Amino acid sequence: MPIGNIRKMQTKLDSPVQYWLPVGDERIHINPLLGESIRFRYTEQIHCIHCGKKTKKSYSQGHCFICMQKLAACDMCIVKPEQCHFDQGTCREPEWGLAHCMQPHFLYLANSSALKVGITRATQIPTRWIDQGAQQALPIYQVQTRYQVGLLEVAFKNHVADKTNWRTLLKSAAPPLDLMAERDQLLAACQPAINELVGRFGDDAIQAIDDQTVTELTFPVLQYPSKITSLNLDKTPEVTGVLQGIKGQYLIFDCGVINMRKYTGYEIEFMV
């Protein structure tokens, strides 16, 4: 019976997507457990995924309060990249900012619960799409920095959602979309804003991608729930149910669904 602090599920693009749940030093392959009864119990111990110290509450998906306050990875500009303040000299960790934010990023369209726009570093493709439960994804721009791609995303958010409806995501497979056609319509609508950003940062900073194809993703789901019930380890420390599917960072049980990424740093006992 593995016991340890968990991290977000690790994935591999395959048909269907393959999932592993890190529990302490072990890495549990989840796909073969579909249809099995699984029990995991939260021991009411949480450890910060950065410093390892025990914490009563998890902040920013697995951090203690002190680390949440000091780490650049927990700053608001990670959620809202258009608020990046690296060039103002106020980044919490300039070296981290150079390695993660001052790097090429992609603006993409995805079909998860519906059409959405998003951003990701090149190194996070296709992990980002898998974590969002996207069934189709298409990169449409390559941009030099996270700040620049954040501004570009803002232009697109005036015409298309940038969030996934997690309840819709877990109720059924999303109907397929013609992402190429959706891209062309959005480009036409956003062209004035795109031209303004190109004029500000230069042609080399914001480059359209014309030669990409749509990535199709399938997820290991035996049965979607007819009613969405969210499982909460803080309120119900022990969960037992038949595993019916895996999508995004969610495990789908016959008794409810649980976002495993939300409980990063929680110590659990895991048993089939």
VOBA-1610 file (N, C-alpha, C; in pm, whole numbers, padded with zeros to 5 digits, always signed):
BEGIN
Met+00086-00120+00000Met+00000+00000+00000Met+00089+00124+00000Pro+00106+00191-00113Pro+00190+00311-00118Pro+00134+00421-00028Ile+00225+00491+00038Ile+00187+00607+00119Ile+00290+00716+00096Gly+00244+00839+00078Gly+00337+00949+00057Gly+00264+01071+00004Asn+00340+01178-00012Asn+00284+01302-00066Asn+00267+01288-00217Ile+00156+01337-00267Ile+00126+01322-00410Ile+00161+01449-00486Arg+00189+01433-00614Arg+00209+01542-00708Arg+00103+01528-00817Lys+00097+01627-00904Lys+00001+01617-01015Lys+00038+01496-01100Met-00063+01439-01164Met-00040+01319-01243Met+00053+01348-01360Gln+00146+01256-01383Gln+00236+01264-01498Gln+00169+01194-01616Thr+00199+01243-01736Thr+00125+01195-01853Thr+00217+01166-01970Lys+00162+01090-02064Lys+00229+01062-02190Lys+00124+01063-02300Leu+00153+01136-02408Leu+00059+01140-02519Leu+00057+01005-02590Asp-00056+00942-02586Asp-00077+00812-02649Asp-00225+00806-02681Ser-00270+00695-02733Ser-00413+00680-02762Ser-00466+00557-02687Pro-00524+00577-02567Pro-00550+00705-02502Pro-00428+00758-02426Val-00441+00878-02371Val-00336+00937-02288Val-00307+00843-02171Gln-00179+00828-02138Gln-00137+00744-02026Gln-00108+00831-01904Tyr-00148+00781-01786Tyr-00137+00857-01661Tyr-00062+00778-01555Trp+00021+00853-01478Trp+00087+00798-01360Trp+00068+00895-01244Leu+00036+00842-01125Leu+00020+00925-01006Leu+00141+00905-00916Pro+00223+01009-00895Pro+00333+00998-00799Pro+00280+00999-00655Val+00311+00894-00580Val+00276+00884-00438Val+00405+00858-00363Gly+00459+00961-00297Gly+00589+00946-00234Gly+00695+00915-00340Asp+00768+00805-00317Asp+00873+00765-00411Asp+00820+00672-00521Glu+00692+00636-00513Glu+00635+00544-00612Glu+00560+00621-00721Arg+00547+00555-00835Arg+00480+00614-00952Arg+00380+00510-01001Ile+00252+00536-00974Ile+00147+00437-00999Ile+00084+00461-01136His+00090+00359-01221His+00026+00367-01354His-00124+00352-01334Ile-00199+00457-01369Ile-00342+00461-01337Ile-00428+00392-01443Asn-00390+00399-01570Asn-00475+00343-01676Asn-00516+00198-01652Pro-00424+00109-01608Pro-00465-00031-01587Pro-00565-00049-01473Leu-00590+00057-01394Leu-00680+00046-01280Leu-00824+00083-01315Leu-00850+00119-01441Leu-00987+00150-01483Leu-01077+00030-01458Gly-01192+00055-01397Gly-01286-00052-01365Gly-01260-00117-01231Glu-01149-00079-01164Glu-01114-00136-01034Glu-01166-00046-00922Ser-01186-00107-00805Ser-01221-00032-00686Ser-01093+00021-00622Ile-01087+00152-00600Ile-00968+00216-00545Ile-01005+00289-00416Arg-00914+00282-00320Arg-00932+00358-00196Arg-00808+00441-00171Phe-00827+00567-00142Phe-00715+00643-00089Phe-00761+00729+00028Arg-00671+00738+00125Arg-00701+00807+00251Arg-00600+00919+00274Tyr-00653+01037+00297Tyr-00570+01152+00330Tyr-00532+01144+00478Thr-00402+01146+00506Thr-00353+01130+00643Thr-00357+01259+00724Glu-00406+01367+00661Glu-00411+01499+00722Glu-00272+01556+00746Gln-00179+01514+00660Gln-00044+01571+00657Gln-00023+01635+00519Ile+00027+01758+00518Ile+00060+01828+00394Ile+00204+01878+00405His+00282+01858+00300His+00419+01909+00298His+00438+01996+00174Cys+00502+02109+00193Cys+00529+02202+00083Cys+00613+02133-00024Ile+00574+02146-00149Ile+00646+02079-00257Ile+00777+02149-00290His+00799+02268-00232His+00925+02339-00257His+01026+02318-00144Cys+00985+02350-00021Cys+01079+02341+00092Cys+01064+02213+00173Gly+00952+02141+00155Gly+00931+02015+00224Gly+00876+02027+00365Lys+00857+02151+00413Lys+00808+02168+00550Lys+00659+02135+00560Lys+00620+02089+00678Lys+00479+02059+00703Lys+00400+02190+00707Thr+00282+02188+00646Thr+00198+02306+00644Thr+00054+02266+00672Lys-00018+02350+00742Lys-00158+02320+00774Lys-00249+02337+00654Lys-00206+02422+00560Lys-00288+02452+00443Lys-00198+02461+00321Ser-00251+02419+00207Ser-00177+02424+00081Ser-00213+02552+00006Tyr-00109+02622-00043Tyr-00129+02743-00121Tyr-00068+02723-00259Ser-00133+02780-00361Ser-00081+02774-00498Ser-00042+02632-00537Gln-00134+02539-00510Gln-00119+02399-00551Gln+00007+02334-00494Gly+00013+02335-00360Gly+00116+02255-00294Gly+00224+02330-00220His+00212+02459-00200His+00315+02537-00132His+00270+02579+00008Cys+00368+02598+00096Cys+00339+02659+00225Cys+00322+02809+00205Phe+00277+02878+00308Phe+00249+03021+00295Phe+00375+03101+00263Ile+00486+03067+00329Ile+00610+03142+00308Ile+00659+03127+00164Cys+00658+03004+00113Cys+00703+02983-00025Cys+00608+03048-00125Met+00480+03044-00094Met+00382+03109-00182Met+00409+03258-00193Gln+00457+03318-00082Gln+00484+03461-00080Gln+00613+03499-00153Lys+00710+03408-00155Lys+00841+03446-00207Lys+00875+03392-00346Leu+00807+03285-00390Leu+00845+03222-00516Leu+00781+03292-00635Ala+00859+03312-00741Ala+00805+03372-00863Ala+00699+03282-00926Ala+00713+03151-00909Ala+00617+03057-00967Ala+00479+03071-00906Cys+00469+03142-00792Cys+00339+03160-00725Cys+00287+03303-00740Asp+00356+03386-00817Asp+00315+03525-00835Asp+00189+03532-00921Met+00116+03641-00909Met-00008+03659-00983Met+00015+03662-01134Cys+00137+03704-01176Cys+00163+03714-01320Cys+00173+03576-01386Ile+00182+03469-01307Ile+00178+03335-01365Ile+00036+03306-01413Val-00063+03353-01340Val-00203+03337-01379Val-00242+03441-01484Lys-00187+03562-01470Lys-00216+03671-01562Lys-00085+03720-01622Pro-00034+03652-01725Pro+00099+03686-01779Pro+00110+03827-01835Glu-00003+03887-01869Glu+00002+04025-01918Glu+00045+04123-01808Gln+00050+04073-01683Gln+00095+04156-01571Gln+00241+04130-01535Cys+00313+04059-01620Cys+00454+04031-01595Cys+00531+04162-01571His+00614+04160-01466His+00688+04283-01430His+00839+04258-01429Phe+00883+04158-01506Phe+01025+04126-01512Phe+01108+04246-01558Asp+01060+04314-01663Asp+01138+04425-01719Asp+01142+04546-01626Gln+01060+04544-01520Gln+01062+04652-01421Gln+01163+04625-01309Gly+01223+04506-01316Gly+01323+04471-01215Gly+01264+04427-01083Thr+01135+04390-01082Thr+01070+04353-00956Thr+01032+04205-00951Cys+01085+04124-01041Cys+01057+03980-01037Cys+01111+03922-00906Arg+01033+03835-00842Arg+01076+03775-00715Arg+01205+03695-00730Glu+01219+03629-00843Glu+01337+03546-00870Glu+01380+03569-01015Pro+01466+03666-01040Pro+01505+03699-01177Pro+01560+03580-01256Glu+01640+03494-01193Glu+01695+03379-01265Glu+01583+03284-01308Trp+01486+03263-01220Trp+01371+03179-01254Trp+01292+03243-01368Gly+01276+03374-01362Gly+01204+03445-01468Gly+01272+03430-01602Leu+01406+03439-01603Leu+01479+03420-01728Leu+01456+03281-01786Ala+01455+03181-01698Ala+01444+03042-01742Ala+01303+03004-01783His+01201+03070-01725His+01063+03028-01750His+00979+03129-01827Cys+01002+03257-01806Cys+00916+03359-01867Cys+00979+03426-01988Met+01110+03444-01983Met+01178+03508-02096Met+01221+03402-02196Gln+01127+03317-02230Gln+01148+03206-02322Gln+01034+03203-02423Pro+01054+03137-02538Pro+00945+03128-02637Pro+00820+03062-02580His+00707+03120-02611His+00577+03067-02571His+00488+03054-02695Phe+00386+02971-02682Phe+00290+02952-02791Phe+00151+02997-02747Leu+00082+03062-02838Leu-00062+03085-02823Leu-00132+02976-02902Tyr-00232+02911-02840Tyr-00297+02798-02907Tyr-00448+02806-02889Leu-00518+02735-02976Leu-00661+02709-02961Leu-00678+02565-02919Ala-00777+02542-02833Ala-00804+02405-02788Ala-00954+02383-02778Asn-00991+02258-02787Asn-01130+02216-02770Asn-01135+02125-02648Ser-01175+02180-02535Ser-01186+02102-02412Ser-01334+02089-02377Ser-01386+02181-02296Ser-01531+02185-02276Ser-01598+02260-02390Ala-01520+02342-02459Ala-01563+02418-02577Ala-01436+02483-02632Leu-01451+02568-02733Leu-01335+02636-02788Leu-01275+02731-02686Lys-01142+02729-02672Lys-01074+02820-02582Lys-00939+02859-02639Val-00885+02969-02588Val-00750+03011-02623Val-00662+02991-02500Gly-00534+02961-02521Gly-00443+02942-02410Gly-00300+02968-02450Ile-00211+02968-02351Ile-00069+02987-02376Ile+00011+02880-02304Thr+00129+02850-02356Thr+00216+02753-02291Thr+00358+02768-02345Arg+00456+02727-02265Arg+00592+02720-02314Arg+00605+02602-02409Ala+00704+02609-02497Ala+00725+02501-02593Ala+00750+02369-02523Thr+00818+02373-02407Thr+00850+02250-02335Thr+00728+02186-02270Gln+00616+02259-02264Gln+00494+02206-02201Gln+00392+02155-02303Ile+00433+02144-02430Ile+00347+02081-02530Ile+00385+01934-02542Pro+00291+01839-02529Pro+00145+01854-02517Pro+00093+01846-02374Thr+00185+01851-02273Thr+00143+01834-02133Thr+00032+01930-02094Arg+00047+02056-02135Arg-00052+02158-02102Arg-00189+02120-02156Trp-00193+02070-02279Trp-00322+02033-02339Trp-00384+01915-02266Ile-00302+01818-02230Ile-00352+01701-02157Ile-00409+01743-02022Asp-00335+01829-01949Asp-00380+01872-01817Asp-00513+01946-01823Gln-00541+02010-01936Gln-00667+02082-01951Gln-00779+01994-02007Gly-00747+01869-02039Gly-00849+01780-02094Gly-00888+01816-02235Ala-00798+01879-02310Ala-00829+01919-02448Ala-00830+01798-02540Gln-00933+01788-02621Gln-00941+01678-02717Gln-00884+01716-02853Gln-00868+01846-02876Gln-00803+01897-02996Gln-00723+02020-02957Ala-00608+02040-03023Ala-00527+02159-02995Ala-00451+02200-03119Leu-00433+02333-03133Leu-00367+02386-03251Leu-00287+02512-03213Pro-00152+02508-03219Pro-00074+02630-03196Pro-00093+02727-03313Ile-00108+02856-03281Ile-00132+02952-03388Ile-00030+03066-03389Tyr+00041+03091-03277Tyr+00145+03192-03274Tyr+00261+03147-03186Gln+00382+03180-03227Gln+00499+03165-03142Gln+00547+03304-03105Val+00569+03326-02974Val+00599+03459-02922Val+00724+03451-02835Gln+00803+03558-02831Gln+00934+03552-02766Gln+00928+03540-02614Thr+00831+03605-02548Thr+00827+03604-02401Thr+00685+03579-02350Arg+00679+03544-02222Arg+00549+03519-02160Arg+00465+03647-02153Tyr+00530+03759-02128Tyr+00458+03886-02124Tyr+00393+03917-02258Gln+00468+03900-02365Gln+00415+03928-02498Gln+00300+03836-02534Val+00314+03707-02502Val+00207+03614-02536Val+00084+03641-02448Gly+00108+03693-02326Gly-00005+03731-02241Gly-00087+03843-02301Leu-00018+03942-02357Leu-00087+04053-02424Leu-00163+04003-02547Leu-00102+03909-02619Leu-00170+03853-02737Leu-00294+03774-02695Glu-00283+03701-02585Glu-00399+03625-02536Glu-00513+03718-02497Val-00480+03831-02437Val-00583+03928-02399Val-00664+03971-02521Ala-00595+03992-02634Ala-00664+04032-02757Ala-00763+03924-02801Phe-00724+03798-02787Phe-00812+03688-02828Phe-00925+03666-02728Lys-00899+03695-02599Lys-01002+03672-02496Lys-01124+03761-02515Asn-01111+03864-02594Asn-01228+03947-02625Asn-01325+03876-02719His-01280+03763-02777His-01362+03693-02877His-01384+03545-02844Val-01305+03489-02753Val-01317+03347-02722Val-01277+03325-02576Ala-01333+03223-02512Ala-01305+03195-02371Ala-01159+03154-02351Asp-01107+03181-02231Asp-00973+03135-02197Asp-00976+03037-02079Lys-01096+02997-02039Lys-01113+02903-01928Lys-01187+02779-01977Thr-01164+02669-01906Thr-01236+02544-01933Thr-01345+02527-01828Asn-01465+02494-01872Asn-01574+02462-01779Asn-01554+02319-01733Trp-01504+02300-01610Trp-01464+02167-01566Trp-01583+02072-01554Arg-01699+02125-01525Arg-01817+02037-01515Arg-01856+01984-01654Thr-01856+02071-01752Thr-01885+02027-01889Thr-01778+01930-01937Leu-01652+01957-01902Leu-01540+01872-01940Leu-01561+01728-01895Leu-01619+01711-01776Leu-01630+01578-01716Leu-01763+01509-01742Lys-01854+01578-01810Lys-01984+01518-01838Lys-01986+01436-01965Ser-01900+01474-02061Ser-01901+01403-02189Ser-01780+01444-02270Ala-01759+01371-02380Ala-01655+01412-02475Ala-01703+01535-02551Ala-01612+01626-02578Ala-01648+01748-02650Ala-01672+01717-02798Pro-01777+01771-02858Pro-01797+01753-03003Pro-01678+01810-03079Pro-01634+01745-03185Pro-01517+01794-03260Pro-01545+01929-03325Leu-01438+02010-03335Leu-01446+02141-03397Leu-01349+02149-03515Asp-01378+02237-03608Asp-01284+02267-03715Asp-01193+02379-03666Leu-01082+02342-03600Leu-00996+02443-03539Leu-00930+02533-03643Met-00906+02483-03762Met-00848+02567-03867Met-00944+02680-03904Ala-01071+02646-03919Ala-01171+02748-03952Ala-01189+02846-03836Glu-01191+02793-03714Glu-01203+02879-03596Glu-01084+02974-03588Arg-00965+02922-03617Arg-00845+03007-03617Arg-00858+03122-03716Asp-00902+03092-03838Asp-00911+03194-03941Asp-01010+03304-03903Gln-01122+03265-03843Gln-01221+03364-03800Gln-01165+03453-03689Leu-01095+03393-03595Leu-01039+03469-03484Leu-00927+03562-03529Leu-00845+03514-03622Leu-00738+03599-03674Leu-00795+03724-03741Ala-00902+03706-03815Ala-00965+03821-03880Ala-01020+03920-03777Ala-01081+03866-03671Ala-01139+03952-03568Ala-01032+04023-03485Cys-00918+03956-03465Cys-00814+04010-03377Cys-00704+04085-03451Gln-00714+04095-03584Gln-00603+04149-03662Gln-00559+04290-03621Pro-00651+04382-03591Pro-00604+04515-03548Pro-00517+04508-03422Ala-00558+04426-03323Ala-00480+04414-03200Ala-00347+04344-03226Ile-00349+04244-03315Ile-00225+04173-03351Ile-00127+04270-03418Asn-00176+04351-03510Asn-00092+04448-03580Asn-00029+04546-03481Glu-00107+04586-03382Glu-00055+04680-03281Glu+00060+04618-03202Leu+00046+04490-03164Leu+00150+04422-03088Leu+00274+04398-03174Val+00254+04362-03300Val+00368+04344-03392Val+00442+04476-03409Gly+00368+04586-03421Gly+00431+04715-03433Gly+00509+04753-03308Arg+00461+04709-03194Arg+00526+04742-03067Arg+00652+04659-03042Phe+00643+04527-03072Phe+00753+04436-03038Phe+00834+04387-03158Gly+00781+04403-03280Gly+00854+04361-03399Gly+00805+04228-03455Asp+00831+04208-03586Asp+00786+04086-03654Asp+00849+03960-03595Asp+00973+03970-03549Asp+01041+03852-03496Asp+00983+03808-03362Ala+00921+03901-03288Ala+00869+03870-03155Ala+00739+03794-03161Ile+00656+03821-03261Ile+00523+03760-03268Ile+00506+03702-03408Gln+00518+03571-03418Gln+00519+03504-03547Gln+00401+03408-03561Ala+00324+03427-03668Ala+00213+03336-03696Ala+00267+03199-03738Ile+00195+03095-03700Ile+00231+02957-03736Ile+00131+02908-03840Asp+00179+02877-03958Asp+00089+02838-04067Asp+00097+02690-04102Asp+00200+02622-04053Asp+00224+02485-04098Asp+00192+02379-03994Gln+00123+02417-03886Gln+00088+02319-03783Gln-00040+02244-03818Thr-00049+02121-03773Thr-00172+02043-03787Thr-00238+02031-03650Val-00363+01994-03650Val-00438+01980-03525Val-00395+01851-03455Thr-00363+01862-03328Thr-00333+01744-03245Thr-00464+01692-03186Glu-00491+01564-03206Glu-00611+01500-03153Glu-00572+01419-03030Leu-00648+01433-02922Leu-00620+01361-02798Leu-00742+01280-02756Thr-00718+01161-02706Thr-00826+01078-02650Thr-00790+01045-02506Phe-00891+01038-02422Phe-00870+01015-02279Phe-00932+00882-02236Pro-00871+00818-02136Pro-00919+00686-02091Pro-01043+00699-02002Val-01159+00700-02062Val-01285+00712-01988Val-01377+00597-02027Leu-01413+00515-01929Leu-01509+00406-01954Leu-01651+00459-01953Gln-01678+00553-01863Gln-01813+00606-01849Gln-01808+00745-01787Tyr-01878+00840-01849Tyr-01889+00973-01793Tyr-02002+00977-01689Pro-01988+01057-01584Pro-02093+01064-01481Pro-02215+01141-01532Ser-02332+01098-01491Ser-02455+01169-01526Ser-02473+01292-01439Lys-02413+01288-01319Lys-02418+01401-01227Lys-02277+01424-01172Ile-02234+01549-01170Ile-02100+01580-01123Ile-02103+01606-00973Thr-02032+01522-00898Thr-02014+01541-00754Thr-01865+01555-00728Ser-01824+01669-00673Ser-01682+01694-00648Ser-01642+01639-00513Leu-01537+01557-00511Leu-01486+01498-00387Leu-01382+01592-00327Asn-01389+01611-00195Asn-01303+01704-00125Asn-01233+01632-00010Leu-01100+01615-00022Leu-01025+01541+00081Leu-01025+01614+00215Asp-01036+01745+00216Asp-01038+01818+00342Asp-01166+01789+00421Lys-01275+01762+00348Lys-01402+01732+00414Lys-01424+01582+00429Thr-01380+01506+00331Thr-01395+01360+00333Thr-01259+01298+00307Pro-01181+01271+00413Pro-01041+01227+00396Pro-01027+01091+00329Glu-01131+01009+00330Glu-01119+00877+00268Glu-01216+00865+00151Val-01163+00823+00039Val-01243+00806-00083Val-01231+00662-00130Thr-01344+00598-00154Thr-01346+00463-00210Thr-01447+00461-00324Gly-01405+00414-00440Gly-01496+00407-00553Gly-01435+00333-00670Val-01519+00301-00767Val-01473+00235-00890Val-01425+00341-00986Leu-01303+00326-01033Leu-01245+00424-01125Leu-01307+00406-01264Gln-01374+00511-01313Gln-01443+00504-01441Gln-01376+00585-01551Gly-01281+00671-01514Gly-01215+00749-01618Gly-01108+00842-01562Ile-01026+00893-01653Ile-00922+00991-01622Ile-00926+01095-01733Lys-00934+01221-01694Lys-00939+01328-01795Lys-00884+01455-01734Gly-00796+01523-01808Gly-00729+01638-01750Gly-00646+01591-01632Gln-00665+01653-01518Gln-00603+01606-01394Gln-00708+01549-01299Tyr-00820+01504-01355Tyr-00929+01449-01276Tyr-00932+01296-01282Leu-00962+01236-01167Leu-01002+01096-01161Leu-01154+01094-01150Ile-01217+01011-01233Ile-01363+01001-01235Ile-01402+00868-01170Phe-01472+00875-01056Phe-01518+00756-00986Phe-01670+00744-00999Asp-01722+00629-00962Asp-01868+00612-00962Asp-01933+00694-00851Cys-01853+00745-00756Cys-01907+00823-00645Cys-01877+00972-00656Gly-01802+01012-00760Gly-01769+01153-00775Gly-01638+01171-00850Val-01596+01296-00862Val-01473+01329-00935Val-01379+01405-00842Ile-01249+01392-00867Ile-01152+01462-00783Ile-01037+01515-00869Asn-01003+01641-00846Asn-00892+01706-00916Asn-00764+01676-00837Met-00683+01584-00887Met-00565+01542-00812Met-00462+01655-00800Arg-00456+01741-00898Arg-00359+01851-00892Arg-00387+01944-00775Lys-00514+01959-00740Lys-00553+02045-00629Lys-00491+01999-00499Tyr-00463+01869-00488Tyr-00413+01814-00362Tyr-00264+01781-00366Thr-00193+01850-00453Thr-00047+01837-00457Thr+00012+01867-00319Gly+00098+01778-00270Gly+00159+01796-00139Gly+00085+01725-00028Tyr-00037+01678-00052Tyr-00112+01602+00047Tyr-00053+01461+00058Glu-00047+01409+00180Glu-00001+01272+00201Glu-00121+01178+00200Ile-00116+01076+00117Ile-00226+00980+00111Ile-00175+00836+00117Glu-00263+00749+00158Glu-00244+00605+00144Glu-00325+00562+00022Phe-00268+00484-00064Phe-00333+00444-00190Phe-00343+00292-00195Met-00464+00243-00223Met-00480+00098-00228Met-00585+00060-00332Val-00556-00046-00408Val-00651-00102-00503Val-00720-00218-00433
//
